[in-house]
Amino acid sequence: FGEASRAGKVLEFILRGSRQICIMATEHEDFIHDTQIDYYGQYLASCSSDRTVKVWQIVDDNTQNLVATLRGHEGPVWQVAWAHPKY
């Protein structure tokens, strides 16, 4: 688990149980509107005015791997959410 804040094209987040602030370049081409870390704290999704959603695997405090870039939205993507793992 963790918390994320967004400003422009860079994310800062703190993983639960860690005291280190993680900073990552998102590869978004425009302002980031929302971010969510999944239930298990293993993936982070971000969405942007560049009309994409990006999904990152959080390996550790210093390593995040881009897993997918979801394209096809006709306008800015304002919000992302993860389903509870039960569903």
TAQUI-V16804 format. One record per helix or strand. SS is the DSSP state (@ for helix, = for strand). FROM is the first residue (numbers start at 1). TO is the last residue. If there is no record, write none. Layout:
ss->{SS SS}
from->{FROM FROM}
to->{TO TO}
This chain:
ss->{= = = = = = =}
from->{2 10 21 32 43 53 63}
to->{7 15 25 37 48 60 70}
